[in-house]
Every structure is written in C-alpha cells, then in structure tokens.
Amino acid sequence: MTSNESGGDVQLESREEPSQEIVKTVIVVAACLGGIVVAWFFLQQLTGTPFPLLVVKSESMTPTILKGDIIAITAVHFAEITAEYGTGDVVIFYRPGYLGDNDWIIVHRAVRRLPSGIITKGDHNLDTDEYTWGPVPEENIIGRWTEFSIPYWTGIGYLVLVLRGEELAPLGTAIIATVIVVNVIIIARDLLKSSRPAQG
C-alpha cells in the first residue's frame, strides 16, 4: 500500500514537471526582457538621448561608417556642433519634415551652419543635403556620434536589420514567425503531457 502511494506521488510529480518548466521558462524570458528594458533606459539616461545605439542602414557615410555598423550616440547642444567639410561632427537627426518619425533617422556629417539650421552631407555622397531637405533645425537633432561603433562584420547590426524587415525582407518576419510557432508548439506539447492522466 505504501509502495503504491509512493508510486502515485512520483507520477504526480512527473506530471507537474512540464508545467513547472514552462513557468521557469516564462520567468527567465521575462527577466531577460526586463533586463534589456532596464539597460536601455539606463543608457538613455547616461547618454541623454532616446537612441544611445543605432544601426546604420545605408551606405551614405562610407567609408567612415559602414552599413550594418552599430554606432554609439550621445546628446549634444546645438551650438556645440562642429560644422565643417570633412571634419565636422557626425550628427543623428530626423529628416526635416519627418520629426519624430523613426523611419527617417539620418546619420550624416555637419558641414555648414546657417541661421535656419545645419547643412549636412553623407561622406559617400557627392552633394550636400541642402537641396534634398535643406538645413536641419535644432529640434530635429537627436545626438552626435561618439566615434565608437560595433563593426558590421560582427553580424549584430545586420541581424537587427533583417529582423526589422529592412534587409532581406520578408526573411525577418519569417524568422520571428518561426520562433513564435516553434515556442507555441513546445509549450502546447508540454501542457498536453502534464494534462495526461497517470497510468497504472
């Protein structure tokens, strides 16, 4: 009798294990996501900019900054921006007319200062942006490049671009969808295992 009761306890514990594993997995994932959010918030406070890190998605700043590089950004006072051809600060800004639109964040060099704003230019481009979008006003400036970057060849920047659908679309969407489906299948399988009645 004692032996059967012990066996029943073992079976009950084995049925509970999948559910416990799911809870543990959810806790770990939540902790990781929470850690990322906290770290991002800390970087924002430390650098004084909403985008302390940014993946470069064009080749307009080649060879200074390459597509896929992740650049570190810090806040800058508008009056402190150096605007000179070839040696001016590399600034990050919303394209004039698209203030607040994260799809129109530009990384170009400040080359000339006007009363109405700063004229910019991509190092790889032949012409300035004066006749493309004109001077960049103070309110559009996000920050200045610190000259530190994570190189494109690490693959991290390109992975971000793929997952955001900005490179090799729709591969990024397919990857995310596959990860979600696989995780749902695993969780469903574990739930089914835990809900099966004990045999014997």
DAGIUR-V520011 format. One line per field, one symbol per residue. phi: phi as a letter, one per 20 degrees, with the letter a starting at -180 (. if undefined). Layout:
phi: ???
This chain:
phi: .ffffffffffffffeggffffffffffffffffffffffffffffemcfcfcbeedcdfdfefcdgnfddeccfbfgfefedbfncffeddbeggncgneffceddcefdbdcgeqdedbfgeefdfegdecnfefgfefercfemdbefgffnffffffffemeclfeggffffffffffffffffffffffefffen
